[in-house]
């Protein structure tokens, strides 16, 4: 029967082969073979499961990472050890920085490289940087990130990137001019060997000077360094594209570092929590008094100290100065005592917060006593912030000035006591922000009124009403710049009133 089945199924042949293997290897060895085969199968199964588990966890982790980056609702809706599930979805999405869309690069034949060494304080350098960008754009050259002044009175070692967002500066202007952080290596070698031209451009020059005088020098030497940059471009009679580019750099491109911006926001928040505030740019520091020769209210010892300082700096050309005559011409900063009288005469609320945007006031508490008595809510960054907040800014006057600049822009009222670079640049920036109230003091008239009030020629009511009347139209309202041909120092400064770029209140919105 078995033979019949073998023919039909072939199973007997298989059984015979198995019995023969049993005889050859022995039952013990066959048993071991069976166990080995089973063990290998289990091992393979375990390895497959382990690899699958690892792969799944890897995929899960990658999905959660993508979820944190792009915020898909499906992933955000589930609790996760990779994210704070208690935070609402909107809050998490708002923390994701928006994608920055860079302007397209402007392609042009490079005529050479322009290096810039700025001079002066922060706002003097700020205006100069705006000018140099416009000049580089017009000459079709490559601009190297400007070098800041480290040798002036302030002796500030800050680099460009310590004050301004250098990457934003470069990328946001790529549609206008090519800007590099440093010269290419092959060009740097030429500079190291002295194969470049360093020069001072002529002050208040129009763009034709740079086209006909500076551009040929760049093409000849390949690298030109401008080592004096303050007021090197005219206020007026420039192409509208140049004026608007100056504005764009000033108002949109020159952004302070995130550290400075954050600290500025914190100061403004502290002030806003207590109500409106006025920023007083009290330009009564030692360097200002020594430079100007203004010694009103100083004692003999202080006058001698200021004179020694003026002679110590050779680039301060004016040495012999008649302080009283200069004051009567309105060329001196108001003293703290004079400032107190003027603010009271203008009707400033005595309880308002007054933020002093300045360095150390010369004469200290003695000179500030009258102002503090009239306006007891005087504050400074040093009184609003902890020492630890300002430790990185110490001995960096430009960074301190940047902080004051930000607070000045946000104030309800801005009052400068002298028309220096910060006063002018902040005035223009506040105009750009919607003609925010900026009281521009007529110092020549004020010192005359103050003297009359002090010698009793004027009553308080007469003094106060005259001060208010004179300054009614000096609040930073829209107006055209005053142009004085051939006397650029006496005409209105471009950066204090860049009217070509300003948004008048009754006009439709337009970009600067």
RODO-2510 file (C-alpha; in nm, 4 decimals, decimal comma):
residues 512
     n   res          X          Y          Z
     1     x     0,0000     0,0000     0,0000
     2     x     0,2859     0,2148     0,0725
     3     x     0,4159     0,1648    -0,2739
     4     x     0,0843     0,2669    -0,4227
     5     x     0,0898     0,5908    -0,2198
     6     x     0,4518     0,6589    -0,3144
     7     x     0,3563     0,6619    -0,6745
     8     x     0,0723     0,8973    -0,6156
     9     x     0,2140     1,1332    -0,3497
    10     x     0,5908     1,0834    -0,3339
    11     x     0,5715     1,1068     0,0506
    12     x     0,7403     0,7723     0,1154
    13     x     1,0584     0,8891    -0,0633
    14     x     1,0714     1,1910     0,1661
    15     x     1,0170     0,9702     0,4739
    16     x     1,2941     0,7327     0,3666
    17     x     1,5344     1,0252     0,3200
    18     x     1,4507     1,1506     0,6697
    19     x     1,5055     0,8033     0,8234
    20     x     1,8404     0,7723     0,6473
    21     x     1,9460     1,1152     0,7935
    22     x     1,8472     0,9909     1,1361
    23     x     2,0715     0,6933     1,0972
    24     x     2,3628     0,9013     0,9609
    25     x     2,3616     1,1804     1,2218
    26     x     2,1961     1,0144     1,5094
    27     x     1,8904     1,1334     1,6864
    28     x     2,0859     1,3531     1,9318
    29     x     2,2492     1,5567     1,6601
    30     x     1,9234     1,6015     1,4742
    31     x     1,7632     1,7320     1,7905
    32     x     2,0429     1,9862     1,8276
    33     x     1,9976     2,0894     1,4658
    34     x     1,6284     2,1489     1,5261
    35     x     1,6973     2,3577     1,8349
    36     x     1,9620     2,5608     1,6485
    37     x     1,7242     2,6386     1,3658
    38     x     1,4540     2,7508     1,6089
    39     x     1,7060     2,9676     1,8009
    40     x     1,8213     3,1394     1,4825
    41     x     1,4646     3,2120     1,3831
    42     x     1,3950     3,3724     1,7211
    43     x     1,7141     3,5808     1,6963
    44     x     1,6201     3,7083     1,3523
    45     x     1,2707     3,7915     1,4716
    46     x     1,4092     3,9813     1,7743
    47     x     1,6533     4,1775     1,5559
    48     x     1,3774     4,2702     1,3128
    49     x     1,1592     4,3921     1,5982
    50     x     1,4447     4,5919     1,7532
    51     x     1,5372     4,7569     1,4227
    52     x     1,1722     4,8359     1,3523
    53     x     1,1337     4,9945     1,6956
    54     x     1,4457     5,2103     1,6503
    55     x     1,3319     5,3151     1,3047
    56     x     0,9858     5,4104     1,4306
    57     x     1,1263     5,6171     1,7191
    58     x     1,3665     5,7900     1,4801
    59     x     1,0831     5,8774     1,2450
    60     x     0,8744     5,9984     1,5381
    61     x     1,1527     6,2217     1,6652
    62     x     1,2066     6,3651     1,3161
    63     x     0,8346     6,4355     1,2812
    64     x     0,8307     6,6166     1,6144
    65     x     1,1299     6,8237     1,5076
    66     x     0,9486     6,9205     1,1899
    67     x     0,6468     6,9977     1,4033
    68     x     0,8469     7,2422     1,6142
    69     x     0,9828     7,4059     1,3009
    70     x     0,6670     7,4336     1,0915
    71     x     0,3904     7,3905     1,3474
    72     x     0,1486     7,1467     1,1738
    73     x    -0,1672     7,1200     1,3770
    74     x    -0,1744     6,7410     1,3718
    75     x     0,1526     6,7124     1,5613
    76     x     0,0841     7,0081     1,7873
    77     x    -0,2459     6,8632     1,8987
    78     x    -0,0877     6,5643     2,0730
    79     x     0,0954     6,5720     2,4078
    80     x     0,4653     6,5281     2,3587
    81     x     0,7813     6,5105     2,5608
    82     x     0,9462     6,7264     2,2956
    83     x     0,7215     7,0310     2,3345
    84     x     0,5275     7,2127     2,6019
    85     x     0,1785     7,0789     2,5429
    86     x     0,0295     7,3301     2,7851
    87     x     0,1211     7,6216     2,5517
    88     x    -0,1528     7,7194     2,3078
    89     x    -0,0873     7,6592     1,9416
    90     x    -0,1009     8,0275     1,8499
    91     x     0,1635     8,1154     2,1086
    92     x     0,3973     7,8487     1,9747
    93     x     0,3445     7,9567     1,6166
    94     x     0,4098     8,3203     1,7057
    95     x     0,7484     8,2292     1,8499
    96     x     0,8662     8,1007     1,5125
    97     x     1,0692     8,3787     1,3430
    98     x     0,9181     8,4810     1,0105
    99     x     1,1022     8,3798     0,7007
   100     x     1,3213     8,6661     0,5821
   101     x     1,2747     8,7427     0,2141
   102     x     1,5955     8,8972     0,0847
   103     x     1,5864     9,1503    -0,1975
   104     x     1,7408     9,0318    -0,5243
   105     x     2,1072     9,1108    -0,5721
   106     x     2,1894     9,4047    -0,7899
   107     x     2,4391     9,2989    -1,0530
   108     x     2,6931     9,5543    -1,1686
   109     x     3,0529     9,5798    -1,2809
   110     x     3,2602     9,6445    -0,9713
   111     x     3,4790     9,9539    -1,0111
   112     x     3,6849     9,8807    -0,6993
   113     x     3,6664     9,8722    -0,3204
   114     x     3,5744    10,1530    -0,0825
   115     x     3,6991    10,1380     0,2768
   116     x     3,5537    10,3811     0,5304
   117     x     3,6936    10,4986     0,8646
   118     x     3,4255    10,6948     1,0477
   119     x     3,5009    10,9704     1,2965
   120     x     3,3106    11,1214     1,5886
   121     x     3,0369    10,9961     1,8179
   122     x     2,7639    10,7441     1,7413
   123     x     2,5218    10,9715     1,5572
   124     x     2,7920    11,1513     1,3650
   125     x     2,9102    10,8092     1,2447
   126     x     2,5529    10,6973     1,1788
   127     x     2,4917    10,9814     0,9348
   128     x     2,8316    10,9212     0,7743
   129     x     2,7527    10,5528     0,7147
   130     x     2,4316    10,6516     0,5365
   131     x     2,6293    10,8893     0,3155
   132     x     2,8986    10,6319     0,2361
   133     x     2,6410    10,3710     0,1329
   134     x     2,4838    10,6203    -0,1071
   135     x     2,8236    10,7148    -0,2508
   136     x     2,9285    10,3499    -0,2942
   137     x     2,5997    10,2739    -0,4694
   138     x     2,6368    10,5659    -0,7088
   139     x     3,0002    10,4805    -0,7922
   140     x     2,9300    10,1085    -0,8448
   141     x     3,1993     9,9992    -0,6013
   142     x     3,2098     9,7349    -0,3282
   143     x     3,1764     9,8803     0,0207
   144     x     3,3636     9,7228     0,3121
   145     x     3,1765     9,7351     0,6440
   146     x     3,2744    10,0732     0,7939
   147     x     3,5288    10,0982     1,0730
   148     x     3,4137    10,2990     1,3744
   149     x     3,6112    10,5694     1,5540
   150     x     3,8219    10,4353     1,8436
   151     x     4,0587    10,7280     1,8923
   152     x     3,8279    11,0191     1,9762
   153     x     3,7542    11,1619     2,3195
   154     x     3,5217    10,8722     2,4054
   155     x     3,7875    10,6090     2,3358
   156     x     3,5217    10,3476     2,2602
   157     x     3,6656    10,0162     2,1298
   158     x     3,3314     9,9025     1,9812
   159     x     3,3314     9,7507     1,6347
   160     x     3,0480     9,7934     1,3844
   161     x     2,8985     9,4567     1,4778
   162     x     2,9011     9,5485     1,8480
   163     x     2,6474     9,8254     1,7822
   164     x     2,4687     9,7426     1,4576
   165     x     2,3243     9,4216     1,3157
   166     x     2,5935     9,3700     1,0535
   167     x     2,4226     9,0825     0,8705
   168     x     2,1026     9,2841     0,8344
   169     x     2,3091     9,5780     0,7112
   170     x     2,4673     9,3677     0,4365
   171     x     2,1691     9,1619     0,3213
   172     x     1,9061     9,4354     0,3257
   173     x     2,1155     9,6472     0,0879
   174     x     2,2042     9,3729    -0,1582
   175     x     1,9653     9,5210    -0,4137
   176     x     2,1631     9,8459    -0,4038
   177     x     2,5299     9,7828    -0,3310
   178     x     2,7636     9,4950    -0,2611
   179     x     2,8932     9,5065     0,0988
   180     x     3,1612     9,2773     0,2430
   181     x     3,2766     9,2327     0,6008
   182     x     3,6381     9,2355     0,4842
   183     x     3,8410     9,2636     0,1682
   184     x     3,8943     8,9489    -0,0412
   185     x     4,2320     8,7862     0,0430
   186     x     4,4026     8,8868    -0,2810
   187     x     4,2900     9,2492    -0,2373
   188     x     4,3874     9,2478     0,1288
   189     x     4,7387     9,1491     0,0263
   190     x     4,7601     9,4635    -0,1871
   191     x     4,6466     9,6745     0,1082
   192     x     4,8988     9,5054     0,3392
   193     x     5,1682     9,6038     0,0898
   194     x     5,0500     9,9656     0,0935
   195     x     4,8983     9,9475    -0,2534
   196     x     4,5918    10,1624    -0,1805
   197     x     4,4983    10,5293    -0,1430
   198     x     4,3887    10,6854     0,1873
   199     x     4,2357    11,0330     0,1741
   200     x     3,9854    11,2798     0,3199
   201     x     3,7024    11,3765     0,0863
   202     x     3,5935    11,7396     0,0659
   203     x     3,3130    11,8357     0,3062
   204     x     2,9581    11,9000     0,1812
   205     x     3,0394    11,7754    -0,1707
   206     x     2,7734    11,6965    -0,4281
   207     x     2,7676    11,3669    -0,6123
   208     x     2,9551    11,5038    -0,9152
   209     x     3,2649    11,5456    -0,6971
   210     x     3,2612    11,1742    -0,6194
   211     x     3,1973    11,0800    -0,9831
   212     x     3,4704    11,3010    -1,1307
   213     x     3,7271    11,3069    -0,8496
   214     x     3,6897    10,9931    -0,6364
   215     x     3,5795    10,7318    -0,8923
   216     x     3,8900    10,7697    -1,1144
   217     x     4,1051    10,7209    -0,8034
   218     x     3,9173    10,4027    -0,7140
   219     x     3,9604    10,2694    -1,0666
   220     x     4,3302    10,3527    -1,0583
   221     x     4,4203    10,2221    -0,7110
   222     x     4,1487     9,9513    -0,6861
   223     x     4,1136    10,0306    -0,3133
   224     x     4,0440    10,3749    -0,1660
   225     x     4,0046    10,4464     0,2047
   226     x     3,8046    10,7533     0,3107
   227     x     3,9416    10,8337     0,6564
   228     x     3,7166    11,1291     0,7361
   229     x     3,3477    11,0832     0,6766
   230     x     3,1456    11,3408     0,8724
   231     x     2,9418    11,5825     0,6564
   232     x     3,1072    11,4706     0,3314
   233     x     2,7863    11,4762     0,1266
   234     x     2,5771    11,7850     0,0569
   235     x     2,2390    11,8455     0,2188
   236     x     2,0690    11,9554    -0,1024
   237     x     2,0818    11,9511    -0,4826
   238     x     2,1260    11,5730    -0,4933
   239     x     1,9267    11,3229    -0,7045
   240     x     1,6109    11,2120    -0,5259
   241     x     1,7298    10,8488    -0,5446
   242     x     2,0377    10,9411    -0,3403
   243     x     1,8298    11,1209    -0,0777
   244     x     1,5885    10,8318    -0,0433
   245     x     1,8702    10,5809    -0,0150
   246     x     2,0210    10,7867     0,2686
   247     x     1,6826    10,7689     0,4421
   248     x     1,6464    10,3967     0,3814
   249     x     1,9818    10,3240     0,5397
   250     x     1,9097    10,5507     0,8367
   251     x     1,5550    10,4382     0,9130
   252     x     1,5470    10,0746     0,7990
   253     x     1,8946     9,9337     0,7498
   254     x     2,0940    10,0563     1,0504
   255     x     1,9379     9,8322     1,3102
   256     x     2,1014     9,8028     1,6515
   257     x     2,2093     9,4616     1,7843
   258     x     1,9427     9,2451     1,9469
   259     x     2,1040     9,3015     2,2876
   260     x     2,0775     9,6805     2,2589
   261     x     1,7268     9,6621     2,1106
   262     x     1,6037     9,4351     2,3909
   263     x     1,7463     9,6578     2,6635
   264     x     1,5931     9,9636     2,4979
   265     x     1,2502     9,7968     2,4930
   266     x     1,2895     9,7124     2,8614
   267     x     1,3672    10,0742     2,9546
   268     x     1,0689    10,2011     2,7536
   269     x     0,8413     9,9415     2,9181
   270     x     0,9535    10,0491     3,2664
   271     x     0,8831    10,4131     3,1798
   272     x     0,5488    10,3411     3,0128
   273     x     0,4230    10,1509     3,3169
   274     x     0,4351    10,4802     3,5088
   275     x     0,2797    10,6950     3,2369
   276     x     0,4037    10,9455     2,9755
   277     x     0,7675    11,0467     2,9714
   278     x     0,9846    11,3200     2,8282
   279     x     1,3401    11,2615     2,7089
   280     x     1,5758    11,5475     2,7856
   281     x     1,8967    11,5380     2,5842
   282     x     2,0914    11,7425     2,8377
   283     x     2,4162    11,7971     2,6473
   284     x     2,6143    11,9168     2,9455
   285     x     2,9002    11,6694     2,9592
   286     x     3,2645    11,7630     3,0050
   287     x     3,3638    11,7067     2,6408
   288     x     3,0841    11,9326     2,5129
   289     x     3,1792    12,2168     2,7444
   290     x     3,5503    12,1854     2,6703
   291     x     3,4919    12,1754     2,2943
   292     x     3,2460    12,4660     2,2884
   293     x     3,4266    12,6750     2,5507
   294     x     3,0967    12,7342     2,7293
   295     x     3,1541    12,7786     3,1021
   296     x     2,8337    12,9458     3,2233
   297     x     2,7835    12,8534     3,5896
   298     x     3,1251    12,6868     3,6266
   299     x     3,3700    12,7875     3,8984
   300     x     3,7300    12,8950     3,8305
   301     x     3,8714    12,5472     3,8867
   302     x     3,6234    12,3938     3,6426
   303     x     3,6957    12,6587     3,3812
   304     x     4,0681    12,5820     3,3995
   305     x     4,0025    12,2083     3,3713
   306     x     3,7884    12,2565     3,0614
   307     x     4,0508    12,4807     2,9014
   308     x     4,3261    12,2228     2,9599
   309     x     4,1110    11,9590     2,7996
   310     x     4,0416    12,1753     2,4938
   311     x     4,4125    12,2279     2,4338
   312     x     4,4803    11,8561     2,4820
   313     x     4,2894    11,7626     2,1647
   314     x     4,4632    11,9046     1,8553
   315     x     4,1686    11,8354     1,6233
   316     x     3,9599    12,0819     1,8260
   317     x     4,0804    12,3816     1,6296
   318     x     3,9209    12,6651     1,8259
   319     x     4,1224    12,7266     2,1443
   320     x     4,0594    13,0825     2,2634
   321     x     3,6860    13,1206     2,3251
   322     x     3,4769    13,3984     2,4797
   323     x     3,2159    13,1971     2,6672
   324     x     2,9747    13,4826     2,7403
   325     x     2,9744    13,6096     2,3822
   326     x     2,9180    13,2587     2,2501
   327     x     2,6297    13,2046     2,4908
   328     x     2,4537    13,5237     2,3798
   329     x     2,4818    13,4070     2,0188
   330     x     2,2939    13,0923     2,1158
   331     x     2,5956    12,8697     2,0478
   332     x     2,6179    12,7147     2,3966
   333     x     2,4142    12,4261     2,5355
   334     x     2,1629    12,5349     2,7985
   335     x     2,2799    12,4751     3,1532
   336     x     2,0728    12,2473     3,3807
   337     x     1,9542    12,5585     3,5683
   338     x     1,8467    12,7312     3,2460
   339     x     1,6783    12,4125     3,1286
   340     x     1,4676    12,3934     3,4458
   341     x     1,3371    12,7466     3,3858
   342     x     1,2571    12,6773     3,0194
   343     x     1,0672    12,3529     3,0884
   344     x     0,8610    12,5251     3,3587
   345     x     0,7898    12,8181     3,1254
   346     x     0,6723    12,5772     2,8540
   347     x     0,4197    12,4359     3,0963
   348     x     0,5723    12,0882     3,1283
   349     x     0,4000    11,8986     3,4133
   350     x     0,6333    11,8959     3,7136
   351     x     0,5334    11,5346     3,7892
   352     x     0,6176    11,3972     3,4453
   353     x     0,8978    11,1437     3,4153
   354     x     1,2059    11,3021     3,2610
   355     x     1,4602    11,0593     3,1212
   356     x     1,8063    11,2174     3,1006
   357     x     1,9638    11,1012     2,7733
   358     x     2,3242    11,1987     2,8359
   359     x     2,6530    11,0932     2,9823
   360     x     2,7842    11,2179     3,3140
   361     x     2,6675    11,5754     3,3766
   362     x     2,9595    11,8059     3,4450
   363     x     2,9412    11,9341     3,8007
   364     x     2,7277    11,6417     3,9159
   365     x     2,4506    11,6870     4,1715
   366     x     2,5457    12,0490     4,2377
   367     x     2,4549    12,1455     3,8810
   368     x     2,1494    11,9178     3,8692
   369     x     1,9967    12,0468     4,1936
   370     x     1,7722    12,3149     4,0390
   371     x     1,6399    12,0774     3,7720
   372     x     1,5768    11,8002     4,0261
   373     x     1,3892    12,0418     4,2525
   374     x     1,1636    12,1638     3,9702
   375     x     1,1093    11,8115     3,8252
   376     x     1,1585    11,5466     4,0951
   377     x     1,0918    11,2500     3,8663
   378     x     1,4291    11,2563     3,6940
   379     x     1,5519    10,9145     3,5807
   380     x     1,8458    10,7737     3,3887
   381     x     1,9225    10,4339     3,2442
   382     x     2,1520    10,3762     3,5412
   383     x     1,8602    10,4260     3,7845
   384     x     1,6092    10,2183     3,5865
   385     x     1,8315     9,9173     3,5210
   386     x     2,0394     9,6952     3,7448
   387     x     2,4195     9,7277     3,7236
   388     x     2,4310     9,3765     3,5774
   389     x     2,2177     9,4936     3,2832
   390     x     2,4691     9,7625     3,1926
   391     x     2,7942     9,5866     3,2728
   392     x     2,8606     9,4976     2,9093
   393     x     2,7987     9,8611     2,8088
   394     x     3,0422    10,0169     3,0534
   395     x     3,3281    10,2048     2,8834
   396     x     3,1399    10,1733     2,5549
   397     x     2,9923    10,5188     2,5123
   398     x     2,8523    10,4486     2,1642
   399     x     2,6541    10,1527     2,2922
   400     x     2,5231    10,3661     2,5791
   401     x     2,4300    10,6344     2,3254
   402     x     2,2466    10,3723     2,1172
   403     x     2,0338    10,2893     2,4200
   404     x     1,9495    10,6581     2,4725
   405     x     1,8702    10,6863     2,1009
   406     x     1,6071    10,4112     2,1198
   407     x     1,4421    10,5609     2,4286
   408     x     1,4445    10,9061     2,2669
   409     x     1,2559    10,7760     1,9633
   410     x     0,9809    10,6310     2,1828
   411     x     0,9296    10,9292     2,4160
   412     x     0,6159    11,1414     2,4196
   413     x     0,8279    11,4569     2,4003
   414     x     1,1924    11,4995     2,3034
   415     x     1,3789    11,8103     2,4151
   416     x     1,7453    11,8635     2,3178
   417     x     1,9314    12,1465     2,4917
   418     x     2,1886    12,1699     2,2111
   419     x     2,1690    12,1006     1,8376
   420     x     2,4447    11,8408     1,8237
   421     x     2,4495    11,5272     1,6117
   422     x     2,2217    11,3198     1,8349
   423     x     1,9678    11,6015     1,8622
   424     x     1,9572    11,6421     1,4842
   425     x     1,9431    11,2745     1,3900
   426     x     1,6780    11,1931     1,6522
   427     x     1,4744    11,4951     1,5379
   428     x     1,4739    11,3648     1,1810
   429     x     1,3934    11,0090     1,2879
   430     x     1,0981    11,1301     1,4983
   431     x     0,9716    11,3230     1,1962
   432     x     0,9873    11,0006     0,9972
   433     x     0,7884    10,8202     1,2694
   434     x     0,4969    11,0596     1,2272
   435     x     0,6271    11,4010     1,3305
   436     x     0,6434    11,3105     1,6972
   437     x     0,6641    11,6105     1,9303
   438     x     1,0174    11,7476     1,9416
   439     x     1,0686    12,0863     2,1070
   440     x     1,3450    12,2697     1,9219
   441     x     1,4686    12,5365     2,1605
   442     x     1,5663    12,8797     2,0308
   443     x     1,8694    12,9179     2,2550
   444     x     1,9688    13,2663     2,1387
   445     x     1,6297    13,4069     2,2312
   446     x     1,6009    13,1955     2,5457
   447     x     1,9237    13,3135     2,7074
   448     x     1,8140    13,6716     2,6480
   449     x     1,4737    13,6056     2,8068
   450     x     1,6327    13,4191     3,0968
   451     x     1,8692    13,7062     3,1692
   452     x     1,5789    13,9537     3,1597
   453     x     1,3772    13,7376     3,3965
   454     x     1,6690    13,6995     3,6365
   455     x     1,7348    14,0751     3,6498
   456     x     1,3593    14,1299     3,7003
   457     x     1,3023    14,3013     3,3667
   458     x     1,0377    14,0375     3,2956
   459     x     0,7789    13,8912     3,5288
   460     x     0,7296    13,5154     3,5351
   461     x     0,4039    13,5404     3,3415
   462     x     0,5675    13,7559     3,0735
   463     x     0,8639    13,5216     3,0544
   464     x     0,6487    13,2074     3,0330
   465     x     0,4032    13,3432     2,7756
   466     x     0,6882    13,4636     2,5516
   467     x     0,8643    13,1250     2,5693
   468     x     0,5420    12,9445     2,4753
   469     x     0,4665    13,1847     2,1904
   470     x     0,8150    13,1567     2,0407
   471     x     0,8110    12,7766     2,0429
   472     x     0,4553    12,7211     1,9215
   473     x     0,5831    12,6388     1,5719
   474     x     0,9050    12,4666     1,6845
   475     x     0,7543    12,1277     1,7733
   476     x     0,8848    11,9134     1,4886
   477     x     0,5916    11,9728     1,2554
   478     x     0,6252    11,9248     0,8766
   479     x     0,8294    12,1866     0,6925
   480     x     1,0875    12,2196     0,4186
   481     x     1,4579    12,2495     0,4904
   482     x     1,6116    12,5937     0,4788
   483     x     1,8667    12,6024     0,1963
   484     x     2,1566    12,8496     0,2088
   485     x     2,3744    12,8161    -0,1047
   486     x     2,7494    12,8137    -0,0402
   487     x     2,6937    12,8040     0,3379
   488     x     2,6026    12,4396     0,4118
   489     x     2,6966    12,4629     0,7802
   490     x     2,4322    12,7288     0,8356
   491     x     2,1464    12,5654     0,6473
   492     x     1,9194    12,2895     0,7795
   493     x     2,0939    11,9549     0,8157
   494     x     1,9589    11,6817     0,5896
   495     x     1,9255    11,4243     0,8688
   496     x     1,7312    11,6594     1,0969
   497     x     1,4611    11,7075     0,8341
   498     x     1,4846    11,4670     0,5384
   499     x     1,1608    11,6014     0,3912
   500     x     1,2078    11,4088     0,0635
   501     x     1,1391    11,0871     0,2553
   502     x     0,8763    11,1940     0,5067
   503     x     0,5161    11,0843     0,5171
   504     x     0,2912    11,3889     0,5456
   505     x    -0,0136    11,3204     0,7598
   506     x    -0,2648    11,3928     0,4816
   507     x    -0,0864    11,1854     0,2140
   508     x    -0,1379    10,8160     0,1272
   509     x     0,1202    10,5722     0,2595
   510     x     0,4373    10,5309     0,0604
   511     x     0,7731    10,3685     0,1239
   512     x     1,0791    10,5762     0,2079
***
